[in-house]
Amino acid sequence: MQATGQVIVLCSGGMDSVAALYEARARGHEVLTVLSFHYGSKHNDREIPFAQHHARALGLRHEVVRLDFVDRLFASSLLASGGAIPDGHYEEATMKQTVVPFRNGIMLAIAAGVAESAGADGVVIAAHSGDHAVYPDCREPFMQAMADAIRLGTYASVRVLRPFIAMNKGEIAARGAKLGVDFAQTWSCYKGGDIHCGRCGTCVERREAFVVAGLVDPTVYDDHGPLPPRPAQSGAA
């Protein structure tokens, strides 16, 4: 991620986006706004306060964009209006139920408008290699096409910056730890309960990340049982 001067950082309050916020600062970017989206997911109210926490800790402006139409009009188990969140490995085909159609496209489009309006020339998003198995709007062809559209559709030629695109979640956890990220102040569980369930795909991915990184996991889980095996064939199609 080359230095671009002033940027907007998309930050949900999860591990990856909080680490991306600290990464942007470490690389010398001036963060004009930390941008969160409340689109009616089961866990928005659990994760967004952590985005606010880190923005405040770094002395940055935090804005929440409400996308109420998503929960009303879109079909996804991730949404409050949707079905139950599946348990299991994050590469299981069942995790497709949690896909919110074109979510990253919508968020990036809004972030591009915020960036150009604020005078920023970059938008930072924490998409990483592990997202590709299930989420089509995290894959490289989509991200490149979206980046081209945003660059061509803004007078400032706003760029989409993806510092973690070649990293897995374990590598992100290791990098965040070096940057001083307090991962206890982040949220992953899609179920949005009082504590992390430990069983859903995002909890499994979080637990695996700390193991891979060789870090102590500060998270309180409802279930500390054995991690499920990675499926022989992921649901990438």
N, C-alpha and C positions, 0 to 999 in steps of 0.2 A: 504493500500500500504506500504509494509515493505521497509525500507531503503535498497538500493542495492549499494550505492556508486555513480557510474557515470551512467547517463542516457541520452537518446535522447528523446526529447519531440515533438510529432506530434502537430503542432499548425497551424490551418487554419487562425486564426485571429477572429474566432467567440467567443461567450461567454464561451462556455464549455472548449474549448482548451486553451484559455488564462487563465481561472481559473485553469486548470490543470497544466499549467506552473508555476503559483504562488504556487499551492499546492505542487508541486514537490520540489520547493525551500524551502517551509515552513517545509517540512518533512526531510530536511537535505541532499537531493540529490545534487550532483554536476551535473549540466546540461551542457553537452559538446556541444550540438547542438540543436537549435530550428529548426525543419524541417517542411517546408511547401511544398505543391504540387500544381502546376498549371497544371490542366488537361483539361482546356478549358471550365470550367463552366461559366455561365453567370455572376457570382458574384466573381470569383477569383480575378479580378483586383481591386475589392472593399475591399475584406477581407484581402488579403495577406499583404498589407501595414500596417495593424494593428498588424499582427504577427511580422513584422519587427520592428514596434514601440516598442512593449513590450520587444522584445529581446534586442533592443538597450538600453531601460530604465534599464534593469537588467544587462547590460554589457555582453550579451551572443552572441555567434556566431549564425547567421541566414543563413540558406541555403534554396533555392527554387529549387525543382526538377521539371523539365518540363516533362509532359507526354502528348505530342502532339497527340500521337496515339489514346488517349481515345476519343477526340472530333471527330476524323475521323472515328473510327471503332465501337464505342459503340452507343447504342440507349438510349437516356434519354432526357427528357424535361429540365433537369438541364443544359445540355450542350449548348454551343452557336449554335451548329448545330441542336438542338432539337426544339420542339414546345414550346408553351406558358406555363409559370408556372401557375398551377392552384391556385385559391384563396380558402380559407376555412380553417377548422380546420386541424391541422397537423396529426390527426389520421383518416382523411377521406381516403377512398379507392383511391380517385383521386391522393393522394400524391405518390402513387406507380409510377406515371409517372416521378417522380424526382429521382428515384433510379438509380444510376450509377452502372452497374453490377460489383460486386466483388471489389468495390472501396477500402474498408478497407483491403481486402486481399492483393491487390496490394501494397497499401501504407505500410502496416505492413511488407511485405516481403522486400521492399526496406529499410525501417527503420531498420530492423534486420541486413541487410548487412552493413548499415552505422554504426550501433552500434558496431558490431564485429570489423569492420575496425578501429573504433576510440578507441577501448578498453573499451567501455561501456558494462555494463552487464544488462541493462534494457531499455525498450522502453515504454514510457508513452503515452497512448491514452485516450481521454476523453469520450469514449462511456458511455452512461447512460441509465437508465431504460426507459425513454421516447422514446428512439430511437427504441425500440423493436417492436412497433406497425406496422411499415412500412418497416424497413430496415433489411433484413435477415442477412446481414453481421455485425449487431450490437448485435444480439441475443447471449445468453450465450452458446448454443452448438457450434456455429461457433467460438466465441471468445476463448472458451476453446480449441477447436481443433487447431485453429491457434496458440495459445500460446504453445501448445504441439509441433506442427511442428517446430516452431522457436526455442524452447528449444532444441529439438532433432537435429535440423539441423545446429546448431552453436557450435563451439568448446567451446565458453564461456558460453554455456547454457543460452543464452540471454532470459530474462523473459519479458513477456508482462504485464505491470502494468496498472490497471484500477481503479484509485482512486474513480471514481464517478459511478461505475457500479451499485450500489444499491441506487443511488440518482436520484431524478427527477430534472428537470431544475430549479424549484423554489428553491430547496435545494442547487443546485449549485450556483445560484445567491446569496443566503444568505451567503454561504461559501466564495465565491469570494469577496463579500463586506467586510467580516471580514479580508480577506487577503489584502485589499486595492486595489483591481482591479478597475480600472476606466472603467466601462462598456460603457461609451460614446465612448471609443476608441476600440470598437469591432464592428463586422458586422454580421448580420444574414440574411438579405433579399435575397432570391434566385433570384430575378429579376435583381439585380445588377444595379439599377438606381442611381440617384444622392442622394436620401434619401431612407430610408426604406419605402416600400409601405404600410405596416400596415395591409395588407389583405392576403398575401400568408401564407402558413402553417408555415414557419419558423418565420415570423413576428408575427403571432398569438401566437406561442409557446413562443417567446421572451416577448411579452406583458403579457401573462399569468404568466410567471415566476416572473416578478417583482411584480405582484399583489399577488401571492402566498407567496413570500418572504417578503411582506410588505415594499418594497423599492420604492423609487421614480424612475421612469423610465426616464433616461436621453436622450432617443432616440427621434430623430425627425422623425415623421411618416407623410406620405402623407395623410393617412386616420386614424382617431381616432375613427371611428364608433364602435358600440357594438361588442364585441368578439362573434364569432360564437359558438354555443353549441357543446360540445363533441358528436360525433356520438354514437348512441345506441350500434352499433357494429363496432369496429375498423377494418381496413383492415389488420389484422395481418397474415392472411393465406398466 
